[in-house]
Amino acid sequence: MEQLFPHFIVLSFIFLYILFQSPPTVGFLREAHSPSPIRLKTSQPKDNGLRFNGGGSFKVALFADLHFGEDAWTDWGPQQDVNSIKVMSTVLDLETPADFVIYLGDVITANNIPIANASLYWDQALSPTRARGIPWASVFGNHDDAPFEWPMEWFSVPGIPPLHCPATNSSYSAEEYCSFRGTQRIELMKNEIEHNNLSFSKTGPKDLWPGVSNYVLQVASSSDPESRILTMYFLDSGGGSYPEVISSAQAEWFQHKSQEINPDSSVPEIIFWHIPSRAYKNVAPWFAIHKPCVGSINKEKVAAQEAEFGIMNLLVKRPSVKAIFVGHNHGLDWCCPYNKLWLCFARHTGYGGYGNWPRGARILEITEQPFSIKSWIRMEDGGKHSEVLLSS
Protein backbone atom coordinates (compact mmCIF):
# COMPACT_ATOMS: atom_id res chain seq x y z
CA MET A 1 0.00 0.00 0.00
CA GLU A 2 2.83 2.40 0.86
CA GLN A 3 4.44 1.70 -2.54
CA LEU A 4 1.20 2.42 -4.40
CA PHE A 5 0.58 5.76 -2.72
CA PRO A 6 3.17 7.77 -4.68
CA HIS A 7 1.83 6.30 -7.91
CA PHE A 8 -1.66 7.38 -6.90
CA ILE A 9 -0.45 10.94 -6.39
CA VAL A 10 1.23 11.01 -9.83
CA LEU A 11 -1.84 9.60 -11.54
CA SER A 12 -4.03 12.18 -9.81
CA PHE A 13 -1.90 15.04 -11.12
CA ILE A 14 -1.99 13.57 -14.64
CA PHE A 15 -5.77 13.26 -14.49
CA LEU A 16 -6.17 16.88 -13.35
CA TYR A 17 -3.80 18.12 -16.07
CA ILE A 18 -5.77 16.34 -18.79
CA LEU A 19 -9.07 17.55 -17.34
CA PHE A 20 -8.09 21.21 -17.48
CA GLN A 21 -6.14 21.06 -20.74
CA SER A 22 -8.75 19.25 -22.80
CA PRO A 23 -10.93 21.22 -25.22
CA PRO A 24 -14.70 21.21 -24.79
CA THR A 25 -16.16 17.95 -26.06
CA VAL A 26 -19.38 18.66 -27.84
CA GLY A 27 -21.29 16.78 -30.48
CA PHE A 28 -21.32 13.04 -31.08
CA LEU A 29 -19.69 10.07 -29.37
CA ARG A 30 -18.98 12.09 -26.24
CA GLU A 31 -20.94 13.03 -23.19
CA ALA A 32 -21.16 16.75 -23.74
CA HIS A 33 -22.02 19.61 -21.46
CA SER A 34 -22.51 23.31 -21.95
CA PRO A 35 -20.46 25.31 -19.47
CA SER A 36 -21.61 28.76 -18.55
CA PRO A 37 -19.86 31.39 -20.68
CA ILE A 38 -16.71 32.78 -19.07
CA ARG A 39 -17.03 36.45 -18.26
CA LEU A 40 -13.58 37.94 -17.94
CA LYS A 41 -12.50 41.05 -16.12
CA THR A 42 -9.68 42.69 -18.04
CA SER A 43 -7.22 45.47 -17.41
CA GLN A 44 -8.17 47.16 -20.70
CA PRO A 45 -11.91 47.81 -20.97
CA LYS A 46 -13.32 48.50 -24.42
CA ASP A 47 -14.13 52.10 -23.52
CA ASN A 48 -10.41 52.90 -23.45
CA GLY A 49 -10.14 52.19 -27.18
CA LEU A 50 -7.11 51.06 -29.11
CA ARG A 51 -3.78 52.88 -28.96
CA PHE A 52 -0.25 52.49 -30.22
CA ASN A 53 1.98 51.06 -27.52
CA GLY A 54 4.59 53.04 -25.61
CA GLY A 55 7.20 52.23 -28.22
CA GLY A 56 5.13 53.87 -30.93
CA SER A 57 4.10 50.67 -32.71
CA PHE A 58 0.97 48.58 -33.10
CA LYS A 59 1.50 44.88 -33.84
CA VAL A 60 -1.37 42.76 -35.18
CA ALA A 61 -1.56 38.97 -35.64
CA LEU A 62 -4.00 37.64 -38.27
CA PHE A 63 -5.47 34.20 -37.57
CA ALA A 64 -7.22 32.87 -40.67
CA ASP A 65 -9.24 29.73 -41.39
CA LEU A 66 -9.04 28.00 -38.02
CA HIS A 67 -12.06 25.75 -38.74
CA PHE A 68 -12.76 24.73 -35.15
CA GLY A 69 -15.40 22.02 -34.64
CA GLU A 70 -14.61 20.14 -37.82
CA ASP A 71 -15.55 16.44 -37.69
CA ALA A 72 -16.48 16.81 -34.02
CA TRP A 73 -17.79 13.21 -33.84
CA THR A 74 -14.36 11.70 -34.63
CA ASP A 75 -11.05 11.54 -32.78
CA TRP A 76 -9.39 13.43 -35.64
CA GLY A 77 -11.53 16.56 -35.37
CA PRO A 78 -10.89 17.59 -31.76
CA GLN A 79 -7.17 16.91 -32.21
CA GLN A 80 -7.05 19.48 -35.02
CA ASP A 81 -8.49 22.07 -32.64
CA VAL A 82 -5.74 21.27 -30.14
CA ASN A 83 -3.14 21.65 -32.91
CA SER A 84 -4.66 24.99 -33.95
CA ILE A 85 -4.41 26.29 -30.39
CA LYS A 86 -0.71 25.35 -30.38
CA VAL A 87 -0.13 27.33 -33.59
CA MET A 88 -1.81 30.45 -32.21
CA SER A 89 -0.02 30.12 -28.88
CA THR A 90 3.37 29.78 -30.59
CA VAL A 91 2.76 32.83 -32.77
CA LEU A 92 1.59 35.01 -29.89
CA ASP A 93 4.48 33.96 -27.64
CA LEU A 94 7.07 34.66 -30.35
CA GLU A 95 5.52 37.96 -31.41
CA THR A 96 5.39 39.43 -27.92
CA PRO A 97 4.16 42.04 -27.45
CA ALA A 98 1.21 41.59 -29.78
CA ASP A 99 -1.19 44.52 -29.42
CA PHE A 100 -4.16 43.12 -31.33
CA VAL A 101 -5.43 39.93 -33.00
CA ILE A 102 -7.81 39.68 -35.94
CA TYR A 103 -9.78 36.48 -36.57
CA LEU A 104 -10.08 36.64 -40.34
CA GLY A 105 -13.04 34.34 -40.97
CA ASP A 106 -13.82 30.61 -40.95
CA VAL A 107 -13.21 30.53 -37.22
CA ILE A 108 -15.42 27.43 -37.11
CA THR A 109 -16.68 24.87 -39.61
CA ALA A 110 -20.37 25.29 -38.83
CA ASN A 111 -21.41 22.76 -41.48
CA ASN A 112 -19.67 20.11 -39.34
CA ILE A 113 -21.30 21.21 -36.08
CA PRO A 114 -24.63 19.39 -35.67
CA ILE A 115 -26.10 21.14 -32.65
CA ALA A 116 -26.64 24.76 -31.66
CA ASN A 117 -23.38 25.06 -29.76
CA ALA A 118 -21.13 26.68 -32.35
CA SER A 119 -20.34 29.44 -29.85
CA LEU A 120 -18.54 26.91 -27.67
CA TYR A 121 -16.11 26.19 -30.49
CA TRP A 122 -15.88 29.91 -31.31
CA ASP A 123 -15.01 30.58 -27.69
CA GLN A 124 -12.37 27.85 -27.77
CA ALA A 125 -10.76 29.46 -30.82
CA LEU A 126 -10.50 32.77 -28.95
CA SER A 127 -8.89 31.19 -25.89
CA PRO A 128 -5.14 31.64 -26.71
CA THR A 129 -5.67 35.36 -27.35
CA ARG A 130 -7.93 35.88 -24.37
CA ALA A 131 -5.62 33.99 -22.02
CA ARG A 132 -2.81 36.41 -22.87
CA GLY A 133 -4.98 39.48 -22.29
CA ILE A 134 -4.73 40.63 -25.92
CA PRO A 135 -7.73 42.47 -27.45
CA TRP A 136 -9.14 41.18 -30.74
CA ALA A 137 -11.77 41.60 -33.45
CA SER A 138 -13.35 39.11 -35.84
CA VAL A 139 -14.99 38.95 -39.27
CA PHE A 140 -17.09 36.16 -40.73
CA GLY A 141 -16.14 33.66 -43.39
CA ASN A 142 -18.18 31.34 -45.56
CA HIS A 143 -18.00 28.41 -43.10
CA ASP A 144 -19.00 30.24 -39.92
CA ASP A 145 -22.76 29.86 -40.28
CA ALA A 146 -23.11 27.25 -43.03
CA PRO A 147 -25.96 24.68 -42.83
CA PHE A 148 -25.11 21.31 -41.32
CA GLU A 149 -23.98 18.75 -43.89
CA TRP A 150 -24.92 15.15 -43.15
CA PRO A 151 -21.91 12.80 -43.53
CA MET A 152 -22.71 9.98 -45.94
CA GLU A 153 -21.03 7.39 -43.71
CA TRP A 154 -23.71 7.94 -41.08
CA PHE A 155 -26.20 6.17 -43.34
CA SER A 156 -24.20 2.98 -43.54
CA VAL A 157 -23.52 0.39 -40.84
CA PRO A 158 -23.39 1.06 -37.92
CA GLY A 159 -25.51 4.11 -38.71
CA ILE A 160 -25.95 7.57 -37.23
CA PRO A 161 -23.88 8.01 -34.04
CA PRO A 162 -25.86 8.51 -30.81
CA LEU A 163 -26.44 12.14 -30.00
CA HIS A 164 -25.60 13.17 -26.44
CA CYS A 165 -27.47 16.38 -25.78
CA PRO A 166 -25.64 18.94 -23.65
CA ALA A 167 -27.24 20.42 -20.59
CA THR A 168 -29.48 23.35 -21.43
CA ASN A 169 -28.90 26.92 -20.37
CA SER A 170 -30.99 30.07 -20.56
CA SER A 171 -30.38 30.50 -24.29
CA TYR A 172 -31.61 27.21 -25.71
CA SER A 173 -34.14 24.54 -24.93
CA ALA A 174 -33.15 20.85 -24.94
CA GLU A 175 -34.94 20.43 -28.27
CA GLU A 176 -32.93 23.26 -29.86
CA TYR A 177 -29.65 21.87 -28.54
CA CYS A 178 -30.44 18.47 -30.03
CA SER A 179 -31.45 19.87 -33.40
CA PHE A 180 -29.26 20.08 -36.47
CA ARG A 181 -29.34 23.85 -36.65
CA GLY A 182 -26.06 25.72 -36.44
CA THR A 183 -25.62 29.00 -34.62
CA GLN A 184 -26.18 31.97 -36.91
CA ARG A 185 -23.84 34.91 -37.57
CA ILE A 186 -25.69 37.33 -35.34
CA GLU A 187 -25.83 34.82 -32.46
CA LEU A 188 -22.12 34.09 -32.75
CA MET A 189 -21.19 37.75 -32.73
CA LYS A 190 -23.51 38.71 -29.89
CA ASN A 191 -22.17 35.84 -27.79
CA GLU A 192 -18.58 36.92 -28.42
CA ILE A 193 -19.25 40.55 -27.56
CA GLU A 194 -21.36 39.92 -24.46
CA HIS A 195 -18.97 37.42 -22.89
CA ASN A 196 -15.59 39.01 -23.60
CA ASN A 197 -14.42 42.42 -22.44
CA LEU A 198 -11.40 42.16 -24.74
CA SER A 199 -13.49 41.77 -27.90
CA PHE A 200 -13.71 44.84 -30.15
CA SER A 201 -16.00 43.06 -32.62
CA LYS A 202 -19.33 44.66 -33.55
CA THR A 203 -22.59 43.46 -35.07
CA GLY A 204 -22.61 46.30 -37.59
CA PRO A 205 -25.54 48.29 -38.99
CA LYS A 206 -28.78 46.30 -39.25
CA ASP A 207 -29.50 47.62 -42.73
CA LEU A 208 -26.43 45.69 -43.95
CA TRP A 209 -27.74 42.31 -42.75
CA PRO A 210 -27.42 39.41 -43.55
CA GLY A 211 -23.83 40.68 -43.46
CA VAL A 212 -22.94 41.21 -39.80
CA SER A 213 -19.25 41.97 -39.29
CA ASN A 214 -19.24 45.44 -40.88
CA TYR A 215 -17.60 48.00 -38.61
CA VAL A 216 -14.64 50.31 -38.15
CA LEU A 217 -12.01 50.63 -35.42
CA GLN A 218 -9.60 53.52 -34.95
CA VAL A 219 -6.19 53.34 -33.30
CA ALA A 220 -5.02 56.40 -31.40
CA SER A 221 -1.56 57.80 -30.87
CA SER A 222 0.49 56.51 -27.95
CA SER A 223 0.78 60.05 -26.61
CA ASP A 224 -2.60 61.55 -27.52
CA PRO A 225 -5.83 59.50 -27.29
CA GLU A 226 -7.62 62.08 -29.44
CA SER A 227 -5.16 61.77 -32.33
CA ARG A 228 -6.06 58.94 -34.74
CA ILE A 229 -3.09 57.28 -36.44
CA LEU A 230 -4.76 54.27 -38.12
CA THR A 231 -8.26 53.26 -39.21
CA MET A 232 -9.23 49.59 -39.64
CA TYR A 233 -12.33 48.59 -41.62
CA PHE A 234 -13.95 45.17 -41.31
CA LEU A 235 -16.39 43.85 -43.92
CA ASP A 236 -18.47 40.68 -44.10
CA SER A 237 -17.75 39.06 -47.48
CA GLY A 238 -20.65 36.62 -47.15
CA GLY A 239 -20.81 32.93 -47.88
CA GLY A 240 -22.41 30.09 -45.99
CA SER A 241 -25.98 31.21 -45.44
CA TYR A 242 -25.94 33.75 -48.31
CA PRO A 243 -23.88 34.56 -51.45
CA GLU A 244 -20.15 35.25 -51.32
CA VAL A 245 -20.18 38.95 -52.01
CA ILE A 246 -19.64 42.43 -50.60
CA SER A 247 -22.89 44.17 -51.49
CA SER A 248 -23.42 47.61 -53.00
CA ALA A 249 -25.00 48.58 -49.67
CA GLN A 250 -21.76 47.70 -47.88
CA ALA A 251 -19.78 49.71 -50.43
CA GLU A 252 -22.07 52.69 -49.88
CA TRP A 253 -21.71 52.31 -46.11
CA PHE A 254 -17.92 52.34 -46.46
CA GLN A 255 -18.05 55.46 -48.63
CA HIS A 256 -20.22 57.37 -46.14
CA LYS A 257 -18.33 56.15 -43.08
CA SER A 258 -14.88 56.91 -44.49
CA GLN A 259 -15.99 60.43 -45.51
CA GLU A 260 -17.42 60.98 -42.05
CA ILE A 261 -14.37 60.00 -40.02
CA ASN A 262 -11.55 60.63 -42.49
CA PRO A 263 -12.82 63.22 -45.03
CA ASP A 264 -9.41 64.37 -46.23
CA SER A 265 -7.88 60.84 -46.32
CA SER A 266 -5.15 62.03 -43.97
CA VAL A 267 -5.33 58.93 -41.72
CA PRO A 268 -4.02 55.67 -43.22
CA GLU A 269 -6.62 52.89 -43.61
CA ILE A 270 -6.35 49.10 -43.84
CA ILE A 271 -9.17 46.72 -44.74
CA PHE A 272 -10.07 43.19 -43.59
CA TRP A 273 -12.51 40.66 -45.01
CA HIS A 274 -12.46 36.90 -45.65
CA ILE A 275 -13.10 36.03 -49.31
CA PRO A 276 -10.78 37.73 -51.83
CA SER A 277 -12.27 40.14 -54.33
CA ARG A 278 -11.89 39.58 -58.06
CA ALA A 279 -9.00 42.04 -58.10
CA TYR A 280 -6.89 39.33 -56.43
CA LYS A 281 -7.20 37.28 -59.62
CA ASN A 282 -5.78 40.16 -61.63
CA VAL A 283 -2.56 40.35 -59.63
CA ALA A 284 -2.11 36.65 -58.75
CA PRO A 285 1.40 35.48 -59.66
CA TRP A 286 1.85 32.59 -62.11
CA PHE A 287 3.60 29.58 -60.62
CA ALA A 288 6.49 31.00 -58.55
CA ILE A 289 6.13 34.25 -56.63
CA HIS A 290 8.27 36.99 -58.17
CA LYS A 291 8.75 40.65 -57.28
CA PRO A 292 6.95 42.92 -56.74
CA CYS A 293 4.83 40.19 -55.09
CA VAL A 294 6.16 38.75 -51.83
CA GLY A 295 5.24 35.38 -50.30
CA SER A 296 6.16 31.72 -50.01
CA ILE A 297 3.24 29.58 -51.25
CA ASN A 298 1.21 29.92 -54.42
CA LYS A 299 -0.40 26.49 -54.64
CA GLU A 300 -3.93 27.20 -55.93
CA LYS A 301 -6.08 29.57 -57.93
CA VAL A 302 -7.72 32.52 -56.22
CA ALA A 303 -11.25 31.58 -55.10
CA ALA A 304 -12.83 35.01 -55.47
CA GLN A 305 -16.21 36.44 -54.51
CA GLU A 306 -19.14 35.66 -56.79
CA ALA A 307 -19.61 39.27 -57.95
CA GLU A 308 -18.16 42.77 -57.62
CA PHE A 309 -20.47 45.61 -56.60
CA GLY A 310 -18.18 48.59 -56.29
CA ILE A 311 -16.10 48.20 -53.14
CA MET A 312 -12.81 47.85 -55.01
CA ASN A 313 -13.44 50.97 -57.08
CA LEU A 314 -13.91 52.96 -53.89
CA LEU A 315 -10.80 51.54 -52.22
CA VAL A 316 -8.56 52.13 -55.22
CA LYS A 317 -9.63 55.79 -55.41
CA ARG A 318 -8.86 56.49 -51.72
CA PRO A 319 -5.17 57.36 -51.27
CA SER A 320 -5.47 56.58 -47.55
CA VAL A 321 -6.21 52.87 -48.18
CA LYS A 322 -2.89 51.04 -47.93
CA ALA A 323 -3.76 47.33 -47.98
CA ILE A 324 -6.50 44.70 -47.94
CA PHE A 325 -6.09 41.43 -46.03
CA VAL A 326 -8.09 38.24 -46.69
CA GLY A 327 -8.06 34.52 -45.89
CA HIS A 328 -10.14 31.79 -47.57
CA ASN A 329 -7.42 30.30 -49.83
CA HIS A 330 -5.33 28.01 -47.63
CA GLY A 331 -2.59 27.53 -50.25
CA LEU A 332 -1.80 31.22 -50.83
CA ASP A 333 0.11 33.63 -48.58
CA TRP A 334 1.36 36.32 -50.95
CA CYS A 335 1.06 40.10 -51.05
CA CYS A 336 0.92 41.84 -54.45
CA PRO A 337 0.56 45.53 -55.35
CA TYR A 338 -2.66 46.62 -57.05
CA ASN A 339 -2.64 50.22 -58.26
CA LYS A 340 -1.53 52.18 -55.17
CA LEU A 341 -2.51 49.62 -52.53
CA TRP A 342 -1.53 46.05 -51.62
CA LEU A 343 -3.65 42.90 -51.80
CA CYS A 344 -2.53 40.35 -49.20
CA PHE A 345 -3.48 36.87 -48.10
CA ALA A 346 -3.02 35.78 -44.53
CA ARG A 347 -1.51 32.37 -43.81
CA HIS A 348 -3.66 29.31 -43.08
CA THR A 349 -3.50 29.16 -39.27
CA GLY A 350 -5.82 26.30 -38.33
CA TYR A 351 -5.42 22.55 -38.67
CA GLY A 352 -9.04 22.29 -39.72
CA GLY A 353 -9.87 22.78 -43.38
CA TYR A 354 -8.15 21.51 -46.50
CA GLY A 355 -4.42 21.46 -47.29
CA ASN A 356 -1.30 20.16 -45.54
CA TRP A 357 0.90 23.20 -45.92
CA PRO A 358 2.68 24.28 -42.70
CA ARG A 359 0.56 26.59 -40.59
CA GLY A 360 1.33 30.12 -39.52
CA ALA A 361 -0.02 33.66 -39.28
CA ARG A 362 0.51 36.98 -41.00
CA ILE A 363 1.88 39.69 -38.72
CA LEU A 364 1.45 43.42 -39.24
CA GLU A 365 3.65 45.96 -37.51
CA ILE A 366 2.52 49.57 -37.88
CA THR A 367 4.82 52.31 -36.63
CA GLU A 368 3.56 55.71 -35.58
CA GLN A 369 6.43 58.09 -36.41
CA PRO A 370 7.30 57.91 -39.20
CA PHE A 371 4.21 55.98 -40.28
CA SER A 372 4.86 52.62 -41.91
CA ILE A 373 3.23 49.19 -42.31
CA LYS A 374 5.51 46.19 -42.36
CA SER A 375 4.34 42.58 -42.63
CA TRP A 376 5.76 39.08 -42.42
CA ILE A 377 4.69 35.47 -41.89
CA ARG A 378 5.39 33.77 -38.54
CA MET A 379 5.30 29.96 -38.83
CA GLU A 380 4.22 27.28 -36.38
CA ASP A 381 7.86 26.10 -36.12
CA GLY A 382 8.97 29.61 -35.13
CA GLY A 383 10.36 30.56 -38.52
CA LYS A 384 9.81 34.00 -40.05
CA HIS A 385 9.71 34.85 -43.76
CA SER A 386 8.18 36.98 -46.54
CA GLU A 387 8.81 40.35 -44.92
CA VAL A 388 7.41 43.23 -46.98
CA LEU A 389 6.99 46.97 -46.53
CA LEU A 390 3.38 47.82 -47.43
CA SER A 391 3.47 51.53 -46.69
CA SER A 392 5.91 54.17 -45.57
Disulfide bonds with the S-S distance in Angstrom:
Cys165-Cys178 1.66
Cys293-Cys336 1.98
Cys335-Cys344 2.12
